[in-house]
Amino acid sequence: MLLDILLTIHFILIILISLRVLARQDFTSPARLAWLVVLFILPYLGVLVYWMFGELRLGRGFTEQSQQIIEDLHKHNPEVLGNDSALIKSVKPEYRAAFAYAANITGFHTTVGNHAELMADADETRRRMIADFDAATEQIHVLYYIWLVDGMGIDTAQALMRAARRGVTCRAMVDGMGSRKLVRSKLWQEMQDAGVEVSVALPIRNLIKVFLFSRIDLRNHRKITVIDGKIGYSGSRNCADPEFRVKPKYAPWVDIMLRMQGPVVAQNQMLFASDWLIKNPDTPLDSFIYHTDSDTELYTVSDKKTQEAGQLKNKQPEDKQIEDREIKGFAAQVFADGPTKRHGTTPQFLGALISQAQRTLIISTPYFVPDYSLVSILCATAYRGVEVTMIFPKHNDSFVVAATSHSFYWQLLEAGIKIYEYKPGLLHAKTLTVDGEIGLIGSTNLDLRSFDLNYENNVVFSDEALTAKIVERQYQYIADSEQILFEQVKNWPLSYRIWNNIVATMGPIL
């Protein structure tokens, strides 16, 4: 009797959730099919799995609160947002669509007067960042998905503590899942004792509450570092050593980072503020420092050029024209996404960016679990004659991601896309370059998790010189990679192809 009652209740739940899946307007057809398969193949677990991972829940009023904070920040400092005239003046017409789309989503328009240095490696990033922390006079803001208690993690924490003790306002925010070990560590408490303001995004202290009212896999995946509102670091690196001791089997983690100066840093500062104020609503809006001008002395290209740049103010008018390009810098804007934004914004933005390619498109990503629209755009780009190159890690730390990525190889190679697999470690760099003129760098992977579940931040820019450096780095990755040929994929065992396709079928819910 009891068994009959339980089976009836379970059957009713299956029907109700299946109807819910079919009624959802934000699901693609593959996602609906994947969830229905899970519900009927795993009848006793399907309901629980859907409850835990099937819908985007951030808690009552979270989305509204987040949107209100963003609106308040935009009204309080509208100069940070940039403007459309900068886009028209500084970006070629054939590349404006992606910039315009990004501005529509985030409110961050194109800025000019930006400069950037491509960090040589993890050691230089660490050295330069700590030096910038030690030179800070007003405030330091950092937000990392993963912050480990290792060399980089300890050095960063100690630099923040030194800055806080000399009166610099220091705020450190981490993701509750990715940095859970740091939050429980003695180092986290030491930072607080030294005067560093700390906060946890999307905490998981109460697992029952998280499971009932939110989702444990909704994460803040951003990597933001801003010093004095003037200097920022953008790229793929978490606050961790390349050895990445939580997963040493796949080390080294190979990342890419830019040290940036210019108005785009103010946009990352505002992005940090929007995340910080969610957890710390009593923080005054005017406590965040923004520098939105393009003063040449402030935004020098490198430490070696500081004196030369400062001397530009004393040049004669005819000399100013010669140095005009260095004074102006390049055009850039922040593209940030998250589960509180409109559904599908990241693949749509990437689609706009990719579809603008006329000659070359080079992409590196560690995790390739795209939606079908993005795969179609990539193939269409190759079919119309663009040289498309994609670089993935040879050994992925997720066997599910590896299988799903491999399921797309046949289609990509058939379209003429070149695929390389990086061998020395886990290529974690997320890069995209278009025609050697447009670049994108940041935290977003080409996977559904970045598209739908994670808070991400990126910088999209228009500059031949900087893009050339990113392309050179991409070719360094290729030099350390194995090219995957169509013949190899055709010769994969049938069982392996079937396994890849089975896993890929579940892609929409991974």
C-alpha positions as CSV (number, residue, x, y, z in Angstrom):
1,M,0.0,0.0,0.0
2,L,2.7,2.4,1.0
3,L,4.7,1.5,-2.1
4,D,1.7,2.2,-4.3
5,I,1.3,5.7,-2.7
6,L,5.0,6.5,-3.2
7,L,4.9,5.4,-6.8
8,T,1.8,7.5,-7.4
9,I,3.4,10.5,-5.9
10,H,6.6,10.0,-7.9
11,F,4.6,9.5,-11.1
12,I,2.7,12.7,-10.5
13,L,6.0,14.6,-9.8
14,I,7.5,13.2,-13.0
15,I,4.4,14.4,-15.0
16,L,4.4,17.8,-13.3
17,I,8.1,18.5,-13.9
18,S,7.9,17.2,-17.4
19,L,5.2,19.6,-18.1
20,R,7.3,22.3,-16.4
21,V,10.2,21.5,-18.7
22,L,8.0,21.6,-21.8
23,A,6.5,24.9,-20.7
24,R,9.8,26.7,-20.1
25,Q,10.4,29.5,-22.6
26,D,14.1,29.9,-21.7
27,F,15.0,26.3,-22.7
28,T,16.3,25.3,-26.1
29,S,14.8,22.2,-27.7
30,P,18.0,20.1,-26.9
31,A,17.8,21.2,-23.3
32,R,14.2,20.2,-23.0
33,L,15.0,16.8,-24.6
34,A,18.0,16.3,-22.3
35,W,16.0,16.9,-19.2
36,L,13.2,14.7,-20.3
37,V,15.7,11.9,-20.9
38,V,17.1,12.4,-17.4
39,L,13.6,12.4,-15.9
40,F,12.6,9.1,-17.5
41,I,15.9,7.2,-17.5
42,L,16.6,8.1,-13.9
43,P,13.0,8.1,-12.5
44,Y,14.0,8.0,-8.9
45,L,16.8,10.6,-9.2
46,G,15.5,12.7,-12.0
47,V,13.1,14.8,-9.9
48,L,15.8,15.6,-7.4
49,V,18.4,16.4,-10.1
50,Y,16.0,18.8,-11.8
51,W,15.2,20.4,-8.5
52,M,18.9,20.9,-7.8
53,F,20.1,21.9,-11.2
54,G,17.2,22.4,-13.5
55,E,16.2,26.1,-12.9
56,L,18.0,29.3,-12.2
57,R,17.2,30.3,-8.6
58,L,19.2,32.9,-6.8
59,G,16.9,33.5,-4.0
60,R,13.9,35.8,-3.5
61,G,14.5,39.3,-4.9
62,F,18.1,38.7,-5.8
63,T,17.7,39.6,-9.5
64,E,15.8,42.7,-8.7
65,Q,18.3,43.8,-6.0
66,S,21.2,43.2,-8.4
67,Q,19.5,45.2,-11.2
68,Q,18.8,48.1,-8.8
69,I,22.4,48.2,-7.6
70,I,23.6,48.4,-11.3
71,E,21.2,51.2,-12.1
72,D,22.2,53.1,-9.0
73,L,25.9,52.7,-9.9
74,H,25.3,53.8,-13.5
75,K,23.3,56.9,-12.4
76,H,26.0,57.8,-9.8
77,N,28.9,57.6,-12.2
78,P,27.6,57.8,-15.8
79,E,31.0,58.9,-17.1
80,V,32.3,55.3,-16.5
81,L,29.9,53.9,-19.1
82,G,31.6,55.3,-22.2
83,N,29.6,56.5,-25.2
84,D,28.6,55.5,-28.7
85,S,30.7,58.3,-30.3
86,A,33.8,56.6,-29.1
87,L,32.7,53.4,-30.9
88,I,32.1,55.3,-34.1
89,K,35.4,57.2,-34.0
90,S,37.7,54.4,-32.9
91,V,36.3,51.0,-34.2
92,K,36.1,50.2,-37.9
93,P,32.5,49.9,-39.2
94,E,32.8,46.2,-40.0
95,Y,33.6,45.4,-36.3
96,R,31.2,47.6,-34.5
97,A,28.2,45.2,-34.2
98,A,29.7,43.1,-31.3
99,F,30.7,46.3,-29.4
100,A,27.2,47.7,-29.8
101,Y,25.6,44.4,-28.7
102,A,27.8,44.3,-25.6
103,A,26.9,47.8,-24.7
104,N,23.2,47.0,-25.0
105,I,23.6,44.2,-22.5
106,T,25.9,45.6,-19.9
107,G,25.6,49.4,-20.2
108,F,29.3,49.6,-20.7
109,H,30.0,51.4,-24.0
110,T,33.3,51.8,-25.8
111,T,36.1,53.9,-24.1
112,V,39.3,55.2,-25.7
113,G,42.6,56.1,-24.2
114,N,43.4,52.5,-23.0
115,H,46.8,50.9,-22.8
116,A,47.8,47.3,-21.9
117,E,50.8,45.1,-21.4
118,L,50.6,41.4,-22.1
119,M,52.2,39.6,-19.2
120,A,55.0,37.2,-20.2
121,D,54.0,34.5,-17.8
122,A,52.7,33.7,-14.3
123,D,55.8,34.9,-12.6
124,E,55.7,38.3,-14.3
125,T,52.0,38.6,-13.4
126,R,52.7,37.8,-9.8
127,R,55.6,40.2,-9.6
128,R,53.9,43.1,-11.3
129,M,50.6,42.7,-9.4
130,I,52.3,42.6,-6.0
131,A,54.4,45.6,-6.9
132,D,51.2,47.5,-7.9
133,F,49.6,46.5,-4.6
134,D,52.7,47.8,-2.7
135,A,52.5,51.1,-4.6
136,A,48.8,51.6,-4.0
137,T,47.8,54.8,-2.1
138,E,44.0,54.8,-2.1
139,Q,42.3,51.4,-2.6
140,I,42.6,47.9,-3.9
141,H,39.7,45.7,-5.1
142,V,40.1,42.0,-6.0
143,L,37.5,39.3,-6.9
144,Y,38.6,35.8,-7.7
145,Y,36.7,32.6,-8.4
146,I,39.5,30.5,-7.0
147,W,42.0,31.8,-4.4
148,L,44.3,29.1,-3.1
149,V,46.5,29.2,-0.1
150,D,49.7,28.7,-2.1
151,G,52.5,31.0,-3.3
152,M,50.4,33.4,-5.3
153,G,47.5,33.3,-2.8
154,I,49.7,34.0,0.2
155,D,51.7,36.7,-1.6
156,T,48.4,38.4,-2.7
157,A,47.0,38.2,0.8
158,Q,50.1,39.6,2.4
159,A,50.3,42.5,0.0
160,L,46.7,43.4,0.8
161,M,47.4,43.2,4.5
162,R,50.5,45.5,4.0
163,A,48.3,48.0,2.1
164,A,45.5,47.9,4.6
165,R,47.9,48.6,7.5
166,R,49.2,51.7,5.8
167,G,45.7,53.0,5.3
168,V,44.7,51.8,1.8
169,T,41.1,50.6,1.5
170,C,41.3,47.0,0.6
171,R,38.3,44.8,-0.4
172,A,38.7,41.2,-1.3
173,M,35.8,39.0,-2.6
174,V,35.8,35.4,-3.5
175,D,33.4,32.8,-4.7
176,G,31.9,30.6,-2.0
177,M,32.6,27.3,-3.9
178,G,35.9,28.0,-5.7
179,S,37.6,29.6,-2.7
180,R,36.0,27.6,0.1
181,K,39.3,26.4,1.5
182,L,40.7,29.9,1.7
183,V,37.5,31.1,3.5
184,R,38.0,28.4,6.1
185,S,41.7,29.1,6.5
186,K,43.7,31.0,9.0
187,L,44.9,33.3,6.2
188,W,41.3,34.6,5.6
189,Q,41.0,35.6,9.3
190,E,44.4,37.2,9.3
191,M,43.3,39.4,6.3
192,Q,40.3,40.6,8.3
193,D,42.4,41.2,11.4
194,A,44.8,43.4,9.3
195,G,41.9,45.5,8.1
196,V,41.1,44.0,4.7
197,E,37.4,44.0,4.1
198,V,36.4,40.5,2.9
199,S,33.2,39.1,1.4
200,V,32.0,35.8,-0.1
201,A,29.9,35.8,-3.2
202,L,27.3,33.1,-3.4
203,P,28.2,31.4,-0.1
204,I,27.5,27.8,0.6
205,R,27.6,27.7,4.4
206,N,24.1,26.3,4.6
207,L,23.8,23.6,2.0
208,I,20.2,22.8,2.8
209,K,19.2,26.4,2.2
210,V,21.3,26.5,-1.0
211,F,19.6,23.3,-2.4
212,L,16.1,24.5,-1.4
213,F,16.2,28.1,-2.6
214,S,19.2,28.4,-5.0
215,R,21.6,26.3,-7.0
216,I,25.0,25.2,-5.8
217,D,26.5,25.4,-9.4
218,L,25.6,29.1,-9.8
219,R,29.0,30.6,-9.3
220,N,30.9,33.9,-9.6
221,H,33.7,33.0,-12.0
222,R,35.1,36.5,-12.4
223,K,38.7,37.6,-12.1
224,I,38.9,41.3,-11.2
225,T,41.9,43.2,-9.9
226,V,41.8,47.0,-9.7
227,I,44.4,49.2,-8.0
228,D,43.6,52.9,-7.2
229,G,41.0,52.8,-9.9
230,K,43.9,53.3,-12.4
231,I,45.5,49.9,-13.0
232,G,43.6,46.7,-13.7
233,Y,44.5,43.1,-14.5
234,S,42.3,41.2,-16.9
235,G,42.5,37.6,-18.1
236,S,42.0,34.0,-17.2
237,R,44.1,33.6,-14.2
238,N,42.7,32.8,-10.7
239,C,44.7,33.7,-7.6
240,A,46.7,30.5,-7.7
241,D,50.1,29.2,-8.8
242,P,50.4,27.5,-12.2
243,E,51.0,24.2,-10.4
244,F,47.3,24.4,-9.3
245,R,47.8,22.0,-6.4
246,V,44.1,21.1,-6.1
247,K,44.5,19.4,-9.6
248,P,48.3,18.9,-9.9
249,K,47.8,16.0,-12.4
250,Y,47.0,18.6,-15.2
251,A,49.5,21.2,-14.3
252,P,50.8,23.6,-15.2
253,W,47.7,25.7,-15.7
254,V,48.6,28.1,-18.6
255,D,46.8,31.4,-18.4
256,I,47.0,34.8,-20.1
257,M,46.8,38.2,-18.4
258,L,46.8,41.9,-19.4
259,R,47.9,44.7,-17.2
260,M,45.6,47.5,-18.2
261,Q,45.4,51.2,-17.7
262,G,42.8,53.6,-19.0
263,P,39.0,54.2,-18.7
264,V,38.2,50.5,-19.2
265,V,39.7,49.9,-15.7
266,A,36.9,52.1,-14.3
267,Q,34.3,49.8,-15.9
268,N,35.9,46.8,-14.2
269,Q,35.9,48.8,-11.0
270,M,32.1,49.4,-11.4
271,L,31.6,45.7,-12.1
272,F,33.4,44.8,-8.9
273,A,31.2,47.4,-7.0
274,S,28.1,45.8,-8.4
275,D,29.1,42.4,-7.0
276,W,30.4,43.8,-3.7
277,L,27.2,45.8,-3.0
278,I,25.1,42.7,-3.3
279,K,26.7,41.3,-0.1
280,N,27.6,44.7,1.4
281,P,24.7,47.1,0.7
282,D,25.8,49.6,3.3
283,T,29.0,50.5,1.4
284,P,28.6,54.1,0.1
285,L,28.5,54.3,-3.7
286,D,31.1,57.1,-3.6
287,S,33.6,55.0,-1.8
288,F,34.7,53.5,-5.2
289,I,37.3,55.5,-7.1
290,Y,37.0,55.9,-10.9
291,H,39.4,57.4,-13.3
292,T,37.8,57.9,-16.7
293,D,40.1,60.4,-18.4
294,S,42.9,59.5,-20.8
295,D,45.8,61.5,-19.3
296,T,48.9,60.4,-20.9
297,E,51.1,60.5,-17.8
298,L,48.6,58.4,-15.9
299,Y,48.2,55.7,-18.5
300,T,51.7,54.9,-19.5
301,V,52.4,51.8,-21.6
302,S,55.1,50.4,-19.3
303,D,57.2,51.3,-16.3
304,K,60.1,52.0,-18.7
305,K,58.1,54.6,-20.6
306,T,56.8,56.6,-17.6
307,Q,59.3,59.4,-17.9
308,E,58.9,59.7,-21.7
309,A,55.1,59.8,-21.4
310,G,55.2,62.4,-18.7
311,Q,57.3,64.6,-21.0
312,L,54.6,64.6,-23.7
313,K,52.8,67.5,-21.9
314,N,55.8,69.7,-22.7
315,K,55.9,68.9,-26.4
316,Q,55.2,71.5,-29.1
317,P,51.9,71.2,-31.1
318,E,53.7,69.7,-34.1
319,D,55.2,67.0,-31.8
320,K,51.7,66.2,-30.3
321,Q,50.5,65.1,-33.7
322,I,53.3,62.6,-34.0
323,E,52.6,61.1,-30.5
324,D,48.8,61.3,-31.1
325,R,48.3,57.5,-31.3
326,E,50.2,56.8,-28.1
327,I,48.1,59.5,-26.3
328,K,44.8,58.1,-27.4
329,G,45.5,54.5,-26.7
330,F,43.0,52.0,-28.0
331,A,39.3,51.4,-27.8
332,A,38.0,48.9,-25.3
333,Q,35.0,48.0,-23.2
334,V,34.0,45.5,-20.5
335,F,31.6,42.7,-21.5
336,A,30.2,41.0,-18.4
337,D,27.4,38.4,-18.1
338,G,25.7,36.4,-15.4
339,P,22.5,34.5,-14.6
340,T,20.7,37.8,-13.8
341,K,21.2,39.0,-17.4
342,R,19.0,38.1,-20.3
343,H,19.3,34.5,-21.3
344,G,21.6,33.8,-24.2
345,T,23.6,37.0,-24.1
346,T,27.1,35.5,-24.2
347,P,26.6,33.1,-27.2
348,Q,24.8,36.0,-29.0
349,F,27.7,38.3,-28.3
350,L,30.2,35.7,-29.4
351,G,28.2,35.0,-32.5
352,A,28.3,38.7,-33.4
353,L,32.0,38.8,-32.8
354,I,32.8,35.7,-34.8
355,S,30.5,36.6,-37.7
356,Q,32.5,39.8,-38.2
357,A,35.7,37.9,-39.1
358,Q,36.8,38.5,-42.6
359,R,40.2,36.8,-42.7
360,T,41.2,35.0,-39.6
361,L,39.6,33.8,-36.3
362,I,41.7,32.2,-33.6
363,I,40.2,30.9,-30.3
364,S,41.6,29.2,-27.3
365,T,39.4,27.8,-24.6
366,P,39.9,25.0,-22.0
367,Y,36.2,24.0,-22.0
368,F,34.2,23.6,-25.2
369,V,30.6,22.7,-24.5
370,P,28.9,25.2,-26.8
371,D,25.3,25.5,-27.8
372,Y,24.4,24.5,-31.4
373,S,24.0,28.0,-32.6
374,L,27.7,28.8,-31.8
375,V,28.9,25.6,-33.6
376,S,26.9,26.6,-36.6
377,I,28.4,30.1,-36.7
378,L,31.9,28.7,-36.3
379,C,31.3,26.4,-39.2
380,A,29.6,29.0,-41.4
381,T,32.6,31.3,-40.8
382,A,35.0,28.7,-42.0
383,Y,32.7,27.8,-45.0
384,R,32.8,31.4,-46.2
385,G,36.6,31.4,-46.4
386,V,37.8,32.6,-43.0
387,E,40.8,30.8,-41.6
388,V,39.4,29.5,-38.3
389,T,41.7,27.9,-35.7
390,M,40.7,26.5,-32.4
391,I,43.1,25.5,-29.5
392,F,42.0,23.1,-26.7
393,P,43.9,21.3,-24.0
394,K,45.0,17.8,-24.9
395,H,44.3,16.6,-21.4
396,N,41.2,18.1,-19.9
397,D,40.5,18.0,-16.1
398,S,36.9,17.1,-16.9
399,F,36.3,13.9,-18.8
400,V,32.8,15.0,-19.5
401,V,34.0,18.2,-21.1
402,A,36.6,16.3,-23.1
403,A,34.0,13.9,-24.5
404,T,31.6,16.6,-25.3
405,S,34.3,18.7,-27.1
406,H,35.4,15.6,-29.1
407,S,31.8,15.1,-30.2
408,F,32.0,18.3,-32.2
409,Y,35.4,17.6,-33.9
410,W,34.0,15.9,-36.9
411,Q,31.7,18.8,-37.7
412,L,34.3,21.4,-37.1
413,L,37.0,19.7,-39.1
414,E,34.6,18.9,-42.0
415,A,34.0,22.7,-42.2
416,G,37.7,23.3,-42.6
417,I,38.4,24.5,-39.0
418,K,41.9,23.7,-37.8
419,I,42.0,22.1,-34.3
420,Y,45.0,21.9,-32.1
421,E,45.4,20.3,-28.7
422,Y,47.9,21.8,-26.3
423,K,50.2,19.3,-24.7
424,P,52.5,20.8,-22.0
425,G,49.7,21.4,-19.5
426,L,46.1,22.6,-19.1
427,L,45.6,25.5,-21.5
428,H,43.3,27.7,-19.4
429,A,43.7,30.9,-21.5
430,K,40.4,32.2,-22.9
431,T,41.4,34.2,-26.0
432,L,39.6,35.2,-29.2
433,T,41.2,37.3,-32.0
434,V,39.5,38.5,-35.2
435,D,41.5,39.5,-38.3
436,G,44.5,40.6,-36.2
437,E,42.5,43.7,-35.2
438,I,39.9,42.8,-32.6
439,G,40.5,40.8,-29.4
440,L,38.6,39.3,-26.5
441,I,40.2,38.2,-23.2
442,G,38.7,37.3,-19.9
443,S,37.1,34.6,-17.8
444,T,34.5,33.2,-20.2
445,N,34.8,29.6,-21.5
446,L,33.0,28.4,-24.6
447,D,30.7,26.3,-22.5
448,L,27.1,26.4,-21.3
449,R,28.2,26.9,-17.8
450,S,29.8,30.3,-18.7
451,F,26.9,31.1,-21.0
452,D,24.1,30.4,-18.5
453,L,25.3,29.9,-14.9
454,N,28.5,31.8,-14.1
455,Y,29.1,35.5,-13.5
456,E,31.9,36.3,-16.0
457,N,34.0,39.4,-17.0
458,N,35.9,40.1,-20.2
459,V,37.4,42.9,-22.1
460,V,36.8,43.4,-25.9
461,F,39.2,45.7,-27.6
462,S,40.1,47.1,-31.0
463,D,43.9,47.5,-31.4
464,E,46.2,46.0,-34.0
465,A,49.3,46.2,-31.8
466,L,47.8,44.5,-28.8
467,T,45.9,42.0,-30.9
468,A,49.2,41.1,-32.7
469,K,50.7,40.2,-29.3
470,I,47.7,38.0,-28.4
471,V,48.0,36.3,-31.8
472,E,51.7,35.7,-31.2
473,R,50.8,34.1,-27.9
474,Q,48.2,32.0,-29.6
475,Y,50.8,30.8,-32.0
476,Q,53.0,29.9,-29.1
477,Y,50.2,27.6,-27.9
478,I,49.9,26.1,-31.4
479,A,53.7,25.4,-31.5
480,D,53.3,23.3,-28.3
481,S,50.2,21.5,-29.7
482,E,49.3,18.5,-31.7
483,Q,47.1,19.2,-34.8
484,I,44.0,17.0,-35.0
485,L,43.3,15.9,-38.5
486,F,40.0,14.8,-40.0
487,E,41.4,11.3,-40.8
488,Q,42.2,10.8,-37.1
489,V,38.7,11.6,-36.1
490,K,37.2,9.3,-38.8
491,N,39.4,6.5,-37.4
492,W,38.2,6.8,-33.9
493,P,36.6,3.6,-32.7
494,L,32.8,3.4,-33.0
495,S,32.4,2.9,-29.3
496,Y,34.4,6.1,-28.6
497,R,32.3,8.2,-31.0
498,I,29.1,6.8,-29.4
499,W,30.4,7.6,-25.9
500,N,31.2,11.2,-27.0
501,N,27.8,11.7,-28.5
502,I,26.0,10.3,-25.5
503,V,27.8,12.7,-23.2
504,A,27.2,15.6,-25.6
505,T,23.5,14.8,-25.6
506,M,23.6,15.7,-21.9
507,G,25.5,18.9,-22.8
508,P,22.6,21.3,-22.2
509,I,22.3,20.2,-18.6
510,L,26.0,19.8,-17.8
